[in-house]
Amino acid sequence: MMKKFMWIAAPFVFVLTLVLSSPASALMKAFTTEELAKSSDLVISGEVEEVSSRWSGDGKTIVTRAVVVTGEVMKGGAAQARTIVEYPGGEVGAAGLRVLDVSPLRRGERVVLFLRPSSLENGGTIYAIVGKGQGKYTMDDKGVARKGGFSVLKGEGTIDYSLSLDSLREKIRKAE
């Protein structure tokens, strides 16, 4: 009886172990560039000057703050010379948190960001990226904006993964 139980239980335990140990993936709605622009209060291009992670105010999660030197305001009012962006995830000491579908900002990276106000701190606005990874384009030296690092449920064809900076500006302008 025990041998029969083992023959039945062993495959079940094996499959359960595989399922529980596989990484989870998050899927989100695909946003067109126009939808991102309409949902954003501020769209900027600039260079990431500083990136640092910390525990959130309530101490329950890790967040990362990046300071972006604003080069161009593509949508919204006059931005500050430096824009502070906060997103979930990062590393603090030995603790780390990776959030799927968030495209981290890297020091020295040239970016276009679709932003909305998240909070106020010391008289300044802290911004969140609209659409998680979809709201960040990385600029290359040839003026091409690229994005990636996220998964969408459906509508993959509606996402502009790569386009010229001029085309991106035009899509943002038309969305207003």
C-alpha positions in Angstrom: 0.0 0.0 0.0 2.8 2.4 0.9 4.6 1.7 -2.4 1.4 2.5 -4.4 1.0 5.7 -2.5 4.6 6.7 -3.3 4.1 6.0 -7.0 1.1 8.3 -7.0 2.5 11.0 -4.7 6.0 11.4 -6.1 4.9 12.7 -9.6 2.4 15.0 -7.9 5.1 16.5 -5.6 7.5 16.8 -8.5 5.0 18.8 -10.6 4.0 20.9 -7.7 7.6 21.7 -7.0 8.1 22.8 -10.6 5.0 25.0 -10.6 5.8 26.7 -7.3 9.5 27.3 -8.1 9.0 28.8 -11.6 9.2 32.5 -11.8 5.9 34.3 -12.0 5.3 36.7 -14.8 3.0 39.7 -14.8 1.0 40.7 -17.8 -0.4 44.1 -18.3 -2.5 45.9 -20.8 -0.6 47.3 -23.8 -0.6 51.0 -24.2 -0.1 53.0 -27.4 2.2 55.9 -27.3 -0.8 58.2 -27.6 -2.5 56.5 -24.6 0.6 56.9 -22.5 0.8 60.6 -23.5 -2.8 61.2 -22.6 -2.4 59.5 -19.2 0.7 61.6 -18.4 0.9 65.0 -16.9 4.6 65.4 -17.9 6.7 63.8 -20.6 10.4 64.6 -20.5 13.6 63.6 -22.1 16.8 63.8 -20.1 19.8 61.9 -18.6 19.6 59.9 -15.4 22.1 61.6 -13.0 21.6 59.6 -9.8 19.8 56.4 -8.7 19.3 55.2 -5.1 17.1 52.7 -3.4 15.5 52.9 0.0 12.8 51.4 2.2 9.4 53.0 1.5 8.0 55.4 4.1 6.0 52.6 5.8 9.0 50.3 5.7 7.1 47.5 3.9 8.8 47.6 0.5 11.8 48.9 -1.4 11.6 51.8 -3.8 14.1 53.4 -6.1 14.5 57.1 -6.7 16.2 58.5 -9.7 17.2 62.1 -10.5 16.8 62.9 -14.1 18.4 66.1 -15.6 15.6 67.4 -17.7 16.7 68.1 -21.3 13.3 68.7 -23.0 9.7 68.9 -21.9 7.6 67.2 -24.5 4.3 67.6 -22.6 3.3 69.5 -19.5 4.3 72.7 -17.9 7.7 73.9 -17.2 9.6 71.1 -15.5 12.3 71.6 -12.9 15.9 71.3 -14.0 16.0 67.9 -12.2 13.0 65.6 -12.1 12.7 63.0 -9.3 11.2 59.7 -10.4 10.2 56.9 -8.0 9.4 53.3 -8.9 9.0 50.0 -7.0 12.0 47.7 -6.6 15.7 48.0 -5.9 18.3 46.8 -3.4 19.0 48.1 0.1 21.9 46.3 1.8 21.4 42.6 1.4 17.6 42.9 0.7 16.5 43.2 -2.9 13.1 43.5 -4.7 12.7 43.0 -8.4 9.3 44.0 -9.9 8.4 42.5 -13.2 7.4 44.9 -15.9 9.4 47.8 -14.3 12.3 48.9 -16.4 14.8 50.3 -13.9 16.6 53.6 -14.6 20.4 53.4 -14.9 22.9 56.2 -14.1 24.0 57.9 -17.4 21.1 56.5 -19.4 19.3 58.9 -21.8 15.6 58.5 -21.5 12.2 59.7 -22.4 9.7 59.3 -19.6 5.9 59.5 -19.4 5.2 60.7 -15.9 2.4 61.6 -13.4 2.7 63.1 -10.0 2.9 60.5 -7.2 3.6 62.5 -4.1 5.0 65.8 -2.7 8.1 65.9 -0.6 9.9 69.0 0.8 7.9 71.2 -1.6 8.9 69.2 -4.7 6.9 66.7 -6.8 7.9 63.0 -6.9 6.8 61.4 -10.2 5.8 57.9 -11.1 6.3 56.3 -14.6 3.0 55.8 -16.4 2.5 52.3 -17.7 5.5 50.9 -15.8 8.1 49.7 -18.3 6.0 50.9 -21.2 6.4 54.5 -20.1 10.2 54.5 -20.5 12.2 54.9 -23.7 16.0 54.6 -23.8 17.6 56.9 -26.3 20.6 55.7 -28.4 23.3 57.9 -30.0 21.4 57.9 -33.3 18.3 59.4 -31.9 16.3 56.2 -31.8 14.0 55.6 -28.8 13.7 51.9 -27.7 11.7 50.2 -24.9 11.3 46.7 -23.6 11.5 44.6 -20.4 7.8 44.1 -19.9 5.0 41.6 -21.0 1.6 42.5 -22.2 -1.6 40.5 -22.1 -2.6 41.4 -25.7 -2.1 44.2 -28.1 1.6 43.7 -28.6 1.3 45.2 -32.1 0.1 48.6 -30.7 3.4 49.2 -28.8 6.1 51.4 -30.4 9.1 49.4 -29.3 11.5 51.5 -31.5 11.0 54.8 -33.2 12.9 58.0 -34.0 12.8 60.8 -31.4 11.1 63.0 -34.0 8.3 60.4 -34.5 7.9 60.1 -30.7 7.6 63.8 -30.3 5.0 64.0 -33.1 2.9 61.2 -31.5 3.0 62.9 -28.1 2.1 66.3 -29.7 -0.9 64.8 -31.5 -2.2 63.1 -28.4 -2.6 66.4 -26.6 
